């Protein structure tokens, strides 16, 4: 007689059902944990309001019209043609205020879908949509908890359009670029789409031009070395060079960038040293944030189930993995170095540091999956990471996160204390004052006790 626990024996139906329910319950609990992490950031969106840039750009559009305003903006501020085109049709242009409270929510949901699309492009085959959706949701929510500058990243709409929407288009461009070679029947469609998305992406912020140029050149050299076709990469390179011409030929670039470089206030060596220190500091800061480790624990289960679809990457030669790590680390350092060198004051704004942390998060998940993927399949690791132990660890990390200073604790504190409500009340009073003012210039009181989140 064969025992039900011996190899080769069929598992009883009730055991299979119990296992299935248990796995389904774990996914349900994981979504609840993730929802609790995301809730403060969603609620804060309803306290969001337009700020300086939104009023200024709106005034230009209303006074001169859309296209004349674009010309003025292009020669006054950074010539980011895509960002300026979108900013000039903000809700305030149509006299609307409440849409600013919805834009962060729409962006989070849209970014979630783009990350899921990127993961499906990397996997190349049909896998569990539930696992991919959950994995992409963990990435987005973990990123929100790690952002060094939450206000500049998500709730300042002008910054969101330039930097975060730029990152969204970067992920979409990479997804389409991958699909050129993994979907041979539709390579022309994906090739044209990737070129269009690239052209739009390059108009959000100059730093993305640097990432795109470096990535295209590296892939171009690699494919030439492997004697593979390089047609699409050449087209992308031409688009990138043309975008550089547009950006650098604008008068605003000369005033904002070249004039800073000509002053020679800092050397390239100083900027390089600063970049290593700045990137290193923010990576360490992210690594001691409890919510990073909560995110890592949450992705282990879906990642294990997706491992069979990642075999092509798990079997990569070490040289290819090192190539990926160089691109990953080089991108972070390049963002910090370039910003420090050409920026007035030679500091790296939080909105740029947000981009660095996003690249860090994507890189640590990608390289970690390749390096430690096989380790996750070992029985000993399964015992260590049993659900009850994992949830206990998440509970401890969550309590630590509440009492330590981070985006989650700050957002929760400002919600519970009523600080955001008082800010919203001041803004509503300001709107009423402006609406009732009959003069050309209207004095308005200063805002008091501003919340750091928005």
C-alpha positions as a Python dict, from the first residue, in 0.01 Angstrom:
ca = {
    (1, 'X'): (0, 0, 0),
    (2, 'X'): (144, 339, -100),
    (3, 'X'): (128, 624, 150),
    (4, 'X'): (-23, 951, 33),
    (5, 'X'): (302, 1124, 126),
    (6, 'X'): (532, 894, -74),
    (7, 'X'): (679, 1013, -404),
    (8, 'X'): (472, 916, -701),
    (9, 'X'): (147, 893, -510),
    (10, 'X'): (-146, 1109, -608),
    (11, 'X'): (-224, 1398, -376),
    (12, 'X'): (-574, 1373, -223),
    (13, 'X'): (-828, 1615, -364),
    (14, 'X'): (-888, 1782, -30),
    (15, 'X'): (-511, 1847, 5),
    (16, 'X'): (-498, 2003, -342),
    (17, 'X'): (-801, 2216, -262),
    (18, 'X'): (-650, 2320, 71),
    (19, 'X'): (-322, 2414, -100),
    (20, 'X'): (-507, 2615, -366),
    (21, 'X'): (-717, 2801, -111),
    (22, 'X'): (-407, 2868, 99),
    (23, 'X'): (-225, 3017, -201),
    (24, 'X'): (-529, 3223, -295),
    (25, 'X'): (-561, 3351, 60),
    (26, 'X'): (-195, 3451, 65),
    (27, 'X'): (-236, 3655, -251),
    (28, 'X'): (-546, 3817, -98),
    (29, 'X'): (-351, 3905, 219),
    (30, 'X'): (-61, 4037, 9),
    (31, 'X'): (-296, 4272, -177),
    (32, 'X'): (-436, 4395, 156),
    (33, 'X'): (-83, 4468, 284),
    (34, 'X'): (1, 4651, -39),
    (35, 'X'): (-326, 4848, -21),
    (36, 'X'): (-243, 4963, 333),
    (37, 'X'): (96, 5081, 207),
    (38, 'X'): (-66, 5270, -82),
    (39, 'X'): (-365, 5419, 102),
    (40, 'X'): (-200, 5735, 246),
    (41, 'X'): (-58, 5831, -94),
    (42, 'X'): (-399, 5790, -257),
    (43, 'X'): (-576, 5994, 10),
    (44, 'X'): (-317, 6274, -4),
    (45, 'X'): (-398, 6320, -373),
    (46, 'X'): (-731, 6476, -269),
    (47, 'X'): (-539, 6755, -91),
    (48, 'X'): (-332, 6839, -399),
    (49, 'X'): (-354, 7185, -556),
    (50, 'X'): (-187, 7374, -843),
    (51, 'X'): (133, 7563, -757),
    (52, 'X'): (350, 7838, -908),
    (53, 'X'): (439, 7689, -1247),
    (54, 'X'): (78, 7591, -1315),
    (55, 'X'): (-44, 7951, -1267),
    (56, 'X'): (240, 8102, -1469),
    (57, 'X'): (201, 7869, -1769),
    (58, 'X'): (-178, 7909, -1755),
    (59, 'X'): (-141, 8288, -1762),
    (60, 'X'): (85, 8268, -2069),
    (61, 'X'): (-158, 8043, -2255),
    (62, 'X'): (-458, 8261, -2173),
    (63, 'X'): (-279, 8581, -2266),
    (64, 'X'): (-95, 8472, -2584),
    (65, 'X'): (-263, 8149, -2697),
    (66, 'X'): (-131, 7793, -2694),
    (67, 'X'): (135, 7801, -2969),
    (68, 'X'): (274, 8151, -2897),
    (69, 'X'): (299, 8044, -2531),
    (70, 'X'): (497, 7738, -2640),
    (71, 'X'): (747, 7961, -2820),
    (72, 'X'): (786, 8186, -2514),
    (73, 'X'): (832, 7890, -2283),
    (74, 'X'): (1079, 7718, -2517),
    (75, 'X'): (1306, 8024, -2513),
    (76, 'X'): (1263, 8099, -2144),
    (77, 'X'): (1281, 7772, -1950),
    (78, 'X'): (1437, 7434, -2025),
    (79, 'X'): (1337, 7345, -2384),
    (80, 'X'): (1154, 7026, -2292),
    (81, 'X'): (908, 7022, -2579),
    (82, 'X'): (693, 6728, -2465),
    (83, 'X'): (666, 6850, -2106),
    (84, 'X'): (584, 7206, -2216),
    (85, 'X'): (322, 7086, -2463),
    (86, 'X'): (144, 6888, -2190),
    (87, 'X'): (185, 7150, -1915),
    (88, 'X'): (16, 7411, -2134),
    (89, 'X'): (-308, 7210, -2136),
    (90, 'X'): (-324, 7163, -1759),
    (91, 'X'): (-666, 7171, -1587),
    (92, 'X'): (-601, 7525, -1465),
    (93, 'X'): (-589, 7641, -1828),
    (94, 'X'): (-961, 7559, -1840),
    (95, 'X'): (-1029, 7709, -1497),
    (96, 'X'): (-1041, 7370, -1325),
    (97, 'X'): (-888, 7304, -982),
    (98, 'X'): (-1023, 6967, -869),
    (99, 'X'): (-859, 6767, -1152),
    (100, 'X'): (-523, 6830, -982),
    (101, 'X'): (-648, 6598, -709),
    (102, 'X'): (-706, 6319, -962),
    (103, 'X'): (-390, 6348, -1171),
    (104, 'X'): (-159, 6170, -918),
    (105, 'X'): (-407, 5881, -895),
    (106, 'X'): (-432, 5851, -1273),
    (107, 'X'): (-53, 5858, -1299),
    (108, 'X'): (-7, 5580, -1040),
    (109, 'X'): (-256, 5355, -1219),
    (110, 'X'): (-107, 5430, -1561),
    (111, 'X'): (249, 5369, -1438),
    (112, 'X'): (131, 5040, -1287),
    (113, 'X'): (4, 4921, -1628),
    (114, 'X'): (321, 5032, -1807),
    (115, 'X'): (543, 4846, -1559),
    (116, 'X'): (327, 4536, -1609),
    (117, 'X'): (368, 4576, -1986),
    (118, 'X'): (746, 4604, -1940),
    (119, 'X'): (756, 4284, -1733),
    (120, 'X'): (552, 4096, -1995),
    (121, 'X'): (791, 4223, -2264),
    (122, 'X'): (1090, 4095, -2068),
    (123, 'X'): (931, 3755, -1996),
    (124, 'X'): (841, 3723, -2368),
    (125, 'X'): (577, 3452, -2312),
    (126, 'X'): (231, 3440, -2161),
    (127, 'X'): (255, 3405, -1784),
    (128, 'X'): (18, 3458, -1494),
    (129, 'X'): (-135, 3804, -1530),
    (130, 'X'): (-217, 3804, -1159),
    (131, 'X'): (148, 3758, -1065),
    (132, 'X'): (268, 4021, -1314),
    (133, 'X'): (3, 4271, -1202),
    (134, 'X'): (94, 4216, -837),
    (135, 'X'): (468, 4239, -905),
    (136, 'X'): (426, 4568, -1093),
    (137, 'X'): (198, 4705, -817),
    (138, 'X'): (463, 4623, -555),
    (139, 'X'): (726, 4807, -761),
    (140, 'X'): (512, 5122, -789),
    (141, 'X'): (402, 5134, -424),
    (142, 'X'): (752, 5056, -296),
    (143, 'X'): (883, 5337, -517),
    (144, 'X'): (635, 5578, -357),
    (145, 'X'): (759, 5484, -9),
    (146, 'X'): (1125, 5530, -115),
    (147, 'X'): (1097, 5861, -306),
    (148, 'X'): (1342, 6109, -150),
    (149, 'X'): (1115, 6394, -265),
    (150, 'X'): (752, 6284, -253),
    (151, 'X'): (611, 6633, -312),
    (152, 'X'): (842, 6695, -610),
    (153, 'X'): (781, 6345, -741),
    (154, 'X'): (408, 6294, -734),
    (155, 'X'): (211, 6598, -619),
    (156, 'X'): (390, 6884, -795),
    (157, 'X'): (227, 6838, -1133),
    (158, 'X'): (490, 7028, -1335),
    (159, 'X'): (762, 6804, -1188),
    (160, 'X'): (549, 6493, -1235),
    (161, 'X'): (509, 6575, -1605),
    (162, 'X'): (883, 6629, -1663),
    (163, 'X'): (1036, 6356, -1450),
    (164, 'X'): (784, 6087, -1358),
    (165, 'X'): (597, 6091, -1688),
    (166, 'X'): (939, 6080, -1852),
    (167, 'X'): (1019, 5762, -1656),
    (168, 'X'): (688, 5616, -1767),
    (169, 'X'): (777, 5677, -2131),
    (170, 'X'): (1126, 5535, -2067),
    (171, 'X'): (970, 5206, -1950),
    (172, 'X'): (732, 5205, -2247),
    (173, 'X'): (1019, 5270, -2491),
    (174, 'X'): (1227, 4985, -2348),
    (175, 'X'): (924, 4754, -2368),
    (176, 'X'): (868, 4832, -2736),
    (177, 'X'): (1241, 4809, -2811),
    (178, 'X'): (1252, 4458, -2663),
    (179, 'X'): (948, 4353, -2864),
    (180, 'X'): (1115, 4446, -3193),
    (181, 'X'): (1330, 4134, -3153),
    (182, 'X'): (1094, 3909, -2956),
    (183, 'X'): (787, 3958, -3179),
    (184, 'X'): (932, 3902, -3530),
    (185, 'X'): (590, 3905, -3696),
    (186, 'X'): (528, 4260, -3576),
    (187, 'X'): (879, 4400, -3566),
    (188, 'X'): (796, 4689, -3802),
    (189, 'X'): (498, 4792, -3587),
    (190, 'X'): (701, 4779, -3266),
    (191, 'X'): (997, 4947, -3437),
    (192, 'X'): (791, 5245, -3552),
    (193, 'X'): (613, 5264, -3216),
    (194, 'X'): (942, 5260, -3026),
    (195, 'X'): (1081, 5542, -3243),
    (196, 'X'): (769, 5756, -3186),
    (197, 'X'): (773, 5693, -2810),
    (198, 'X'): (1147, 5770, -2803),
    (199, 'X'): (1094, 6104, -2977),
    (200, 'X'): (826, 6199, -2725),
    (201, 'X'): (1031, 6074, -2427),
    (202, 'X'): (1334, 6283, -2524),
    (203, 'X'): (1123, 6597, -2487),
    (204, 'X'): (1050, 6548, -2117),
    (205, 'X'): (1392, 6603, -1963),
    (206, 'X'): (1749, 6621, -2086),
    (207, 'X'): (1865, 6347, -1848),
    (208, 'X'): (1656, 6093, -2038),
    (209, 'X'): (1842, 6196, -2354),
    (210, 'X'): (2165, 6095, -2182),
    (211, 'X'): (2024, 5756, -2077),
    (212, 'X'): (1879, 5694, -2423),
    (213, 'X'): (2199, 5797, -2604),
    (214, 'X'): (2419, 5578, -2384),
    (215, 'X'): (2184, 5278, -2404),
    (216, 'X'): (2148, 5298, -2783),
    (217, 'X'): (2524, 5327, -2835),
    (218, 'X'): (2596, 5030, -2606),
    (219, 'X'): (2336, 4810, -2776),
    (220, 'X'): (2455, 4928, -3117),
    (221, 'X'): (2815, 4828, -3042),
    (222, 'X'): (2704, 4496, -2892),
    (223, 'X'): (2487, 4404, -3193),
    (224, 'X'): (2764, 4503, -3434),
    (225, 'X'): (3005, 4282, -3240),
    (226, 'X'): (2755, 3994, -3264),
    (227, 'X'): (2699, 4073, -3635),
    (228, 'X'): (2327, 4133, -3589),
    (229, 'X'): (2102, 4387, -3759),
    (230, 'X'): (2131, 4743, -3629),
    (231, 'X'): (1877, 4925, -3849),
    (232, 'X'): (1638, 5027, -3573),
    (233, 'X'): (1922, 5132, -3342),
    (234, 'X'): (2059, 5361, -3614),
    (235, 'X'): (1718, 5523, -3662),
    (236, 'X'): (1688, 5571, -3284),
    (237, 'X'): (2035, 5724, -3272),
    (238, 'X'): (1941, 5974, -3544),
    (239, 'X'): (1624, 6068, -3350),
    (240, 'X'): (1830, 6113, -3033),
    (241, 'X'): (2089, 6333, -3206),
    (242, 'X'): (1814, 6548, -3361),
    (243, 'X'): (1656, 6587, -3017),
    (244, 'X'): (1993, 6695, -2876),
    (245, 'X'): (2015, 6957, -3152),
    (246, 'X'): (1669, 7095, -3063),
    (247, 'X'): (1748, 7108, -2693),
    (248, 'X'): (2097, 7254, -2716),
    (249, 'X'): (2022, 7511, -2987),
    (250, 'X'): (1752, 7680, -2779),
    (251, 'X'): (1849, 8012, -2623),
    (252, 'X'): (1734, 7896, -2279),
    (253, 'X'): (1990, 7614, -2284),
    (254, 'X'): (2272, 7862, -2336),
    (255, 'X'): (2157, 8069, -2039),
    (256, 'X'): (2081, 7779, -1805),
    (257, 'X'): (2357, 7528, -1884),
    (258, 'X'): (2646, 7660, -2091),
    (259, 'X'): (2678, 7972, -1878),
    (260, 'X'): (2711, 7755, -1566),
    (261, 'X'): (2980, 7538, -1727),
    (262, 'X'): (3173, 7846, -1847),
    (263, 'X'): (3197, 7976, -1489),
    (264, 'X'): (3404, 7667, -1400),
    (265, 'X'): (3280, 7675, -1042),
    (266, 'X'): (3331, 7301, -1004),
    (267, 'X'): (3555, 7054, -1184),
    (268, 'X'): (3442, 6736, -1353),
    (269, 'X'): (3640, 6544, -1091),
    (270, 'X'): (3443, 6714, -812),
    (271, 'X'): (3112, 6636, -985),
    (272, 'X'): (3217, 6270, -1025),
    (273, 'X'): (3314, 6240, -660),
    (274, 'X'): (2990, 6411, -559),
    (275, 'X'): (2789, 6170, -779),
    (276, 'X'): (2937, 5864, -609),
    (277, 'X'): (2866, 6011, -266),
    (278, 'X'): (2514, 6128, -352),
    (279, 'X'): (2408, 5804, -519),
    (280, 'X'): (2569, 5595, -246),
    (281, 'X'): (2402, 5793, 32),
    (282, 'X'): (2055, 5762, -122),
    (283, 'X'): (2100, 5389, -190),
    (284, 'X'): (2198, 5332, 175),
    (285, 'X'): (1903, 5545, 284),
    (286, 'X'): (1671, 5333, 67),
    (287, 'X'): (1820, 5009, 202),
    (288, 'X'): (1750, 5105, 564),
    (289, 'X'): (1389, 5192, 478),
    (290, 'X'): (1171, 4907, 615),
    (291, 'X'): (925, 4941, 326),
    (292, 'X'): (1191, 4836, 73),
    (293, 'X'): (1221, 4502, 251),
    (294, 'X'): (845, 4468, 280),
    (295, 'X'): (829, 4509, -97),
    (296, 'X'): (1104, 4251, -150),
    (297, 'X'): (926, 3999, 77),
    (298, 'X'): (599, 4055, -109),
    (299, 'X'): (747, 3986, -453),
    (300, 'X'): (917, 3659, -356),
    (301, 'X'): (609, 3437, -405),
    (302, 'X'): (502, 3573, -748),
    (303, 'X'): (867, 3585, -858),
    (304, 'X'): (910, 3215, -776),
    (305, 'X'): (610, 3133, -992),
    (306, 'X'): (751, 3344, -1278),
    (307, 'X'): (1098, 3185, -1263),
    (308, 'X'): (1021, 2917, -1526),
    (309, 'X'): (963, 3201, -1774),
    (310, 'X'): (1292, 3367, -1681),
    (311, 'X'): (1521, 3075, -1761),
    (312, 'X'): (1675, 3259, -2055),
    (313, 'X'): (1803, 3526, -1813),
    (314, 'X'): (1898, 3287, -1531),
    (315, 'X'): (2133, 3111, -1774),
    (316, 'X'): (2299, 3433, -1887),
    (317, 'X'): (2681, 3431, -1902),
    (318, 'X'): (2836, 3646, -1630),
    (319, 'X'): (2965, 3892, -1891),
    (320, 'X'): (2610, 3978, -1998),
    (321, 'X'): (2504, 4022, -1637),
    (322, 'X'): (2800, 4252, -1571),
    (323, 'X'): (2702, 4448, -1884),
    (324, 'X'): (2353, 4496, -1735),
    (325, 'X'): (2496, 4604, -1399),
    (326, 'X'): (2724, 4859, -1571),
    (327, 'X'): (2423, 5014, -1750),
    (328, 'X'): (2226, 5013, -1423),
    (329, 'X'): (2496, 5172, -1208),
    (330, 'X'): (2620, 5400, -1484),
    (331, 'X'): (2272, 5546, -1537),
    (332, 'X'): (2239, 5640, -1170),
    (333, 'X'): (2584, 5798, -1156),
    (334, 'X'): (2535, 5979, -1487),
    (335, 'X'): (2213, 6145, -1366),
    (336, 'X'): (2381, 6275, -1052),
    (337, 'X'): (2709, 6377, -1219),
    (338, 'X'): (2548, 6568, -1505),
    (339, 'X'): (2303, 6748, -1278),
    (340, 'X'): (2575, 6849, -1032),
    (341, 'X'): (2804, 6973, -1309),
    (342, 'X'): (2561, 7188, -1510),
    (343, 'X'): (2296, 7283, -1253),
    (344, 'X'): (2300, 7626, -1094),
    (345, 'X'): (2421, 7584, -737),
    (346, 'X'): (2562, 7240, -827),
    (347, 'X'): (2310, 7046, -626),
    (348, 'X'): (2098, 6749, -730),
    (349, 'X'): (1727, 6829, -676),
    (350, 'X'): (1505, 6572, -511),
    (351, 'X'): (1310, 6524, -834),
    (352, 'X'): (1631, 6397, -998),
    (353, 'X'): (1713, 6182, -696),
    (354, 'X'): (1366, 6027, -734),
    (355, 'X'): (1470, 5909, -1080),
    (356, 'X'): (1791, 5763, -938),
    (357, 'X'): (1596, 5566, -676),
    (358, 'X'): (1353, 5435, -939),
    (359, 'X'): (1645, 5306, -1148),
    (360, 'X'): (1797, 5155, -832),
    (361, 'X'): (1471, 4977, -745),
    (362, 'X'): (1424, 4838, -1096),
    (363, 'X'): (1787, 4730, -1110),
    (364, 'X'): (1789, 4558, -772),
    (365, 'X'): (1479, 4358, -865),
    (366, 'X'): (1612, 4271, -1212),
    (367, 'X'): (1966, 4175, -1115),
    (368, 'X'): (1846, 4016, -792),
    (369, 'X'): (1609, 3791, -986),
    (370, 'X'): (1894, 3673, -1208),
    (371, 'X'): (2151, 3633, -931),
    (372, 'X'): (1928, 3472, -668),
    (373, 'X'): (1650, 3321, -883),
    (374, 'X'): (1777, 2965, -849),
    (375, 'X'): (1823, 3015, -475),
    (376, 'X'): (1450, 3080, -435),
    (377, 'X'): (1370, 2731, -568),
    (378, 'X'): (1572, 2553, -299),
    (379, 'X'): (1377, 2374, -29),
    (380, 'X'): (1569, 2534, 259),
    (381, 'X'): (1477, 2881, 139),
    (382, 'X'): (1114, 2772, 115),
    (383, 'X'): (1122, 2666, 480),
    (384, 'X'): (1284, 2993, 589),
    (385, 'X'): (1031, 3199, 390),
    (386, 'X'): (720, 3014, 501),
    (387, 'X'): (409, 3241, 496),
    (388, 'X'): (376, 3268, 875),
    (389, 'X'): (740, 3373, 908),
    (390, 'X'): (715, 3612, 617),
    (391, 'X'): (406, 3784, 758),
    (392, 'X'): (570, 3810, 1100),
    (393, 'X'): (871, 3979, 938),
    (394, 'X'): (642, 4213, 743),
    (395, 'X'): (458, 4301, 1065),
    (396, 'X'): (782, 4387, 1244),
    (397, 'X'): (907, 4591, 947),
    (398, 'X'): (574, 4773, 922),
    (399, 'X'): (586, 4874, 1290),
    (400, 'X'): (944, 4993, 1243),
    (401, 'X'): (837, 5190, 935),
    (402, 'X'): (562, 5369, 1129),
    (403, 'X'): (800, 5488, 1401),
    (404, 'X'): (1091, 5578, 1170),
    (405, 'X'): (1095, 5882, 940),
    (406, 'X'): (995, 5791, 585),
    (407, 'X'): (732, 5878, 328),
    (408, 'X'): (470, 5646, 477),
    (409, 'X'): (506, 5769, 834),
    (410, 'X'): (518, 6133, 723),
    (411, 'X'): (210, 6097, 503),
    (412, 'X'): (18, 5915, 777),
    (413, 'X'): (115, 6173, 1039),
    (414, 'X'): (8, 6467, 824),
    (415, 'X'): (-324, 6300, 750),
    (416, 'X'): (-401, 6204, 1111),
    (417, 'X'): (-285, 6536, 1258),
    (418, 'X'): (-510, 6735, 1026),
    (419, 'X'): (-219, 6928, 874),
    (420, 'X'): (-328, 6846, 520),
    (421, 'X'): (-689, 6941, 598),
    (422, 'X'): (-576, 7282, 730),
    (423, 'X'): (-366, 7333, 417),
    (424, 'X'): (-665, 7250, 197),
    (425, 'X'): (-879, 7496, 393),
    (426, 'X'): (-623, 7774, 339),
    (427, 'X'): (-614, 7697, -35),
    (428, 'X'): (-994, 7709, -63),
    (429, 'X'): (-997, 8046, 116),
    (430, 'X'): (-734, 8168, -129),
    (431, 'X'): (-946, 8058, -427),
    (432, 'X'): (-1250, 8242, -288),
    (433, 'X'): (-1042, 8555, -233),
    (434, 'X'): (-916, 8550, -592),
    (435, 'X'): (-1263, 8487, -734),
    (436, 'X'): (-1411, 8778, -537),
    (437, 'X'): (-1124, 9017, -611),
    (438, 'X'): (-1221, 9281, -865),
    (439, 'X'): (-881, 9450, -890),
    (440, 'X'): (-601, 9367, -1134),
    (441, 'X'): (-363, 9273, -849),
    (442, 'X'): (-496, 9094, -542),
    (443, 'X'): (-292, 9064, -219),
    (444, 'X'): (-315, 8717, -67),
    (445, 'X'): (-192, 8594, 273),
    (446, 'X'): (102, 8359, 311),
    (447, 'X'): (29, 7992, 362),
    (448, 'X'): (115, 7867, 711),
    (449, 'X'): (241, 7525, 830),
    (450, 'X'): (284, 7377, 485),
    (451, 'X'): (274, 6995, 472),
    (452, 'X'): (591, 6837, 335),
    (453, 'X'): (405, 6569, 139),
    (454, 'X'): (253, 6803, -118),
}
